[in-house]
Amino acid sequence: MNLKKTDASNVSKLVAGETEGTSLKNRGSRRYINRELSWLSFNDRVLSECYCERHPLLERIRFLSISGSNLDEFHMVRVAGLRALVRAGIMELSQDGLTPVQQLTSVESRSAELRHKQSETWKLLQSELCRHDVEVVNINHLREVDRAWLEQYFEKYVFPVLTPLAIDPAHPFPFVPNLGFAMALQLCRKRDGELLRAHVPLPTQVDRFICLPGPTLRYVALETCVHLCIHHLFPDFDVSGMGLFRVIRDSEVEFEDEAEDLMLSFEAALRERRRGNVVRLEISSDMPEELQVLVVNELNAKEGDVVEVNGLLGLHQLAQLIECGRDDLRFVPHTARFPERVREFGDNCFAAIREKDIIVHHPYESFDVVVQFLEQAAADPLVIAIKQTLYRTTPDSPIVKALVAAAEAGKSVTALIELKARFDEEANMRLSRVMERVGIQVVYGFMNLKTHAKVSYVVRKEDGILTKYTHFGTGNYHSVTAKIYTDLSFFTCDPALSNDAALVFNFLTGYGDPPEFSKISFAPACLRSDIIKLIDDEIAHAKSGRPATIWAKMNSLVDAELIDALYRANRHGVQIDLVVRGVCCIYAGVPGMSENIRVKSIIGRFLEHMRIWAFGNGEGLPHASAKVYISSADWMQRNFDRRCEVMVPIENPTVHEQVLEQILVANLKDEAQSWHMQRDGTYERVDIGAKAFSAHDYFMTNPSLSGRGSALERYGGPSRLRISAEQ
């Protein structure tokens, strides 16, 4: 078998010299993989998908764009945070035993490797695009007819939105906002030879890549067009030197804890974010040294902040090329299935839910059912109240439109909007104003907690009795990301779960300690301790000689207490299989510490986003008596201590089977897009050929169980999966 290994040397160094027989007690901080390095390892896996020939070419470019965007955000948030700790002189160790300075040194080294790999990857993909008659040309490869056309394009579409800025004592160097992209120039005035300098911000309102006319797809970058037509901006000057630069700033929002008005506090904080400290300054390698010095000094960038880029800046914008019209170079479109059981009830969501719990598996099944649930609630005269959490959604959210319609229809509507959803703060503030204007009771949550739980709660008066319908989700109420993120939507009218949902909202909108819940677990009150109790129960089964197994799927595993609990379970012989997409701080397969723990990461067509946890309960997994849960939370300190989250038990037999024996088994069985953690914390992909089982392909061709209704009898259920002890 051909083994492909990610480059994660900095991670492996953390365990270098450890012998297999070293006890857990003596390992100390080396029981945990560094969070920041683990994230960089994840982004390396994303970038490695660019080399996977199973993916169509434009989809490989999409992975490069995602990797670029990910690295930008990593610097805006994580690197900026480390820099702040270093500036403040804080020496507190991370859970893996590194100081902020040590982490920053390792992170910057690894980031540099990743940036270089991204640039080389673009060169490779650019060559492959040419072979498929899609070309991104530079200024030296433009024909005369191209130049003439670009002159006209520039005058019509670019020139009106450009603002050339002189740099002299009367015109100081302008402010460059976060993710600002600009051109610096050296100019020589024709009449007297005086040397001057200028700055041209490149607008985000214009496409980054301009398609040239002709029989084949040929593109030029916006900066190439501006370079070609620079004489229109400075007609009395010759250009003696130029170069591009791009700015990434600290984007952490800080607001006053004692603020009387959270909305006003956030508005002020967001204005300040635009002016955050520079954490990364990308400069094109062909920029003259004098201009480099100017840009670095004027932006007050430190030596470690500056990166010379030999190639394209702003790789995230390559996403535009994916929409070039070459569908033959993209994934075959997938049409999400609408739950047939809802159709069987005349599209009446309430009747279908009343009959039996339903779980909808996005993006394989349509998010439209969630929208329809709320639209029907808005229009239904029997519905008297709706309560809704919103963490992230679209600017034109159909969810918000449904809530507005409900309020206009005279229903009691409460919306819990999280203003602190990073990079969605402004959008959420705009939506909150829209909802307030129509009479929706808008609540912003807590000053020191983020409301991350995904809950929708509808009260319907049926035959004089108030019946409650609840939706619990693992992902956001976001109709766009629901097409590419794998998530679960659980609909129920179980009285105990619905009463728990009501208690969640009462806590979020009122005062007091978290209440006692009947079935759900709630963070920050008890979610961590409840999960540890479930782990300890498996330990008790193992001690009694019964099968003991844990399956867990999530985005991130960081929390030290949970990791320690899993290590403890490992020592007692509990078999643990973890599917962790991104950051994972636990070691797998280390004798004496984690020999019964296996970790894999799935990277593929869809972004794995759901959280599912299964505990054998004295039986081997999968089993009908297993305890199965879904959640909005990852196993991270922030989710347990600084967020409001819910964990919901899955008890209906059909839904239980779907989540455990269909979804989890398929994820554990997957090989086509799986990376397996090695003992040193690095990941390897096993290339086992074109026939390797793909969870994504399986779900696109095998409908779910709980949403099918009588179609299960007519057409049969999904193909049954079997999982071996090795998987």
Secondary structure, 3 states (H helix, E strand, C coil): CEEEECCCHHHHHCCCCCCCCCCHHHHHHHHECCHHHHHHHHHHHHHHHHHCCCCCHHHHHHHHHHHHHHHHHHHHHHHHHHHHHHHCCCCCCCCCCCCHHHHHHHHHHHHHHHHHHHHHHHHHHHHHHHHCCEEECCHHHCCHHHHHHHHHHHHHHHHHHCCCEEEECCECCCCCCCCCEEEEEEEEECCCCCEEEEEEECCCCCCCEEEECCCCEEEEEHHHHHHHCHHHHCCCEEEEEEEEEEEEECCCCCCCCCCCCHHHHHHHHHHHHCCCCEEEEEEECCCCHHHHHHHHHHCCCCHHHEEEECCCCCHHHHHHHHHCCCHHHCCCCCCCECCHHHHHCCCCHHHHHHHCCEEEEECCECCHHHHHHHHHHHHCCCEEEEEEEECCCCCCCHHHHHHHHHHHCCCEEEEEECCCCCCCHHHHHHHHHHHHHCCCEEECCCCCCEECCEEEEEEEEECCEEEEEEEEECCCCCCCHHHCEEEEEEEECCHHHHHHHHHHHHHHHCCCCCCCCCCCEEECCCHHHHHHHHHHHHHHHHHCCCCCEEEEEECCECCHHHHHHHHHHHHCCCEEEEEECCCECECCCCCCCCCCEEEEEECCCCEECCEEEEECCCCCCCCCCCEEEEECCCECHHHHHCEEEEEEECCCHHHHHHHHHHHHHHHHHCCCCEEEECCCCCEEEEECCCCCCCHHHHHHHCCCCCCCCCHHHHHCCCCCCCCCCCC
